[in-house]
Structure formats: structure tokens, C-alpha cells
Amino acid sequence: MGVPTTPATLTPDQVAELNKKLSHMRHEINNQLSLIVAALELIRYRPEMRDRMLNTVGEQPAKIMAEIAKFSAEFEQSLNITRD
């Protein structure tokens, strides 16, 4: 099917559901970014925790991308968008 060639119409319930999923994604990404900031602050004030905190920081980009991919898949599904 691919990307729709005509405008898509969403019901109020569909808009509400997408907004809920978008809100969840923003919350999860904010959590990951907060962990990065906290880990960097710990490295600054407690250098002995550097290795552990660097591991924490290194894990966050994959988690952020997973949240974006999850939302994208749900969004595409709700609009019947398929990837060719």
C-alpha cells in the first residue's frame, strides 16, 4: 500500500490515542535524557563512578531510538501506512 496519496482523516478517538502514545514517547525519551544528564553530573563530582556511568550513558541512545521506532510503527499502523 505504501504512503497514502489522499488526505487521511482521523476520528477524535484516533487523535486522542495518538496523542496518548506521543505523550508516552516524550516521557520515555525525557527519562533517558535525564539519566544521561545525571550520569554526567556523577562523573563530574564522583570520578570513581566514571566507568559505570559511561555504560549508562552508552545505553541510552538505543533506548531512545527504540521508543521512536515503537511510536512510528504504531502511528503507521493507525494510518494503514506500510513500508515498501
Backbone torsions as a table, in degrees:
resi	resn	phi	psi	omega
1	MET	NA	-45.6	179.7
2	GLY	75.5	-158.5	-179.2
3	VAL	-78.8	136.6	179.1
4	PRO	-58.3	144.2	178.4
5	THR	-100.2	-7.0	177.2
6	THR	-117.8	158.3	178.5
7	PRO	-58.0	141.9	177.9
8	ALA	-96.4	138.3	177.4
9	THR	-111.4	129.0	179.2
10	LEU	-109.3	142.7	174.6
11	THR	-76.9	161.3	175.7
12	PRO	-56.7	-36.2	178.0
13	ASP	-65.8	-38.7	178.4
14	GLN	-66.4	-41.1	177.7
15	VAL	-63.1	-43.4	179.0
16	ALA	-62.4	-41.7	179.7
17	GLU	-66.2	-43.1	177.5
18	LEU	-64.0	-39.5	177.9
19	ASN	-63.0	-40.7	177.7
20	LYS	-61.6	-44.0	179.8
21	LYS	-68.1	-38.2	177.4
22	LEU	-65.2	-41.1	177.6
23	SER	-61.5	-42.2	178.4
24	HIS	-62.5	-43.7	-180.0
25	MET	-62.2	-45.4	178.6
26	ARG	-58.9	-42.5	179.7
27	HIS	-61.7	-47.1	-178.8
28	GLU	-64.7	-41.8	178.5
29	ILE	-66.0	-40.3	176.6
30	ASN	-59.8	-40.4	177.0
31	ASN	-59.0	-45.2	-178.8
32	GLN	-65.7	-41.5	178.4
33	LEU	-65.8	-35.9	176.7
34	SER	-63.6	-39.3	176.8
35	LEU	-62.8	-39.0	178.7
36	ILE	-63.0	-48.0	-179.3
37	VAL	-61.6	-44.9	-179.6
38	ALA	-63.3	-42.1	179.7
39	ALA	-63.2	-41.1	179.3
40	LEU	-66.7	-36.7	175.8
41	GLU	-65.0	-41.4	177.7
42	LEU	-62.8	-40.0	177.9
43	ILE	-61.4	-40.3	-178.8
44	ARG	-63.7	-43.5	-173.5
45	TYR	-97.9	-17.7	178.7
46	ARG	-136.8	75.9	-175.4
47	PRO	-54.8	-24.9	-179.9
48	GLU	-66.8	-14.9	179.4
49	MET	-94.5	7.6	-174.5
50	ARG	-52.9	-52.5	-175.4
51	ASP	-61.5	-44.9	179.8
52	ARG	-63.6	-43.0	-178.1
53	MET	-71.9	-33.0	176.3
54	LEU	-64.9	-36.0	174.9
55	ASN	-62.9	-43.1	178.5
56	THR	-60.7	-47.1	179.7
57	VAL	-61.2	-42.1	-178.1
58	GLY	-64.7	-24.4	-179.8
59	GLU	-81.3	-20.8	-170.5
60	GLN	-70.0	-40.3	-179.4
61	PRO	-57.7	-40.4	178.8
62	ALA	-64.5	-37.7	178.6
63	LYS	-67.6	-39.8	177.8
64	ILE	-63.7	-46.1	-180.0
65	MET	-63.5	-36.0	178.2
66	ALA	-63.9	-40.1	178.1
67	GLU	-65.2	-41.6	178.8
68	ILE	-65.6	-42.9	178.9
69	ALA	-63.3	-40.5	178.6
70	LYS	-61.9	-47.7	179.3
71	PHE	-62.5	-45.1	-179.1
72	SER	-58.4	-44.3	179.4
73	ALA	-63.1	-42.7	179.2
74	GLU	-66.5	-38.8	178.3
75	PHE	-64.2	-47.5	179.1
76	GLU	-61.9	-40.1	179.3
77	GLN	-63.5	-42.4	-178.1
78	SER	-65.4	-26.9	179.3
79	LEU	-102.2	7.3	-178.3
80	ASN	56.7	40.6	176.9
81	ILE	-93.1	131.0	176.3
82	THR	-119.1	152.7	177.7
83	ARG	-97.2	124.6	179.5
84	ASP	-87.4	NA	NA
